[in-house]
């Protein structure tokens, strides 16, 4: 869902993960789009402590995030 005060910030929840270590958990994250989005990739962060992924301010290492800007494709959408 987009932040009602900033259209460049979106929140997401991951749940119903079929893995014993995470079963029953809810994990909140944030997607932060740069001012020149979609030309540049968004930052994807995880807010919820979960013991597996770090919730660094640098974001999650994904090919669809600003962690790997060389992989970003401007036709991809936030949703």
Protein Blocks (a to p, Z undefined) as FASTA:
>chain_A
ZZfkbmkbccdddehiacfklgoiacdddddddfklckbccddddfbdghlaccdfkbpa
dfkbcklmmlpcfkbcfZZ
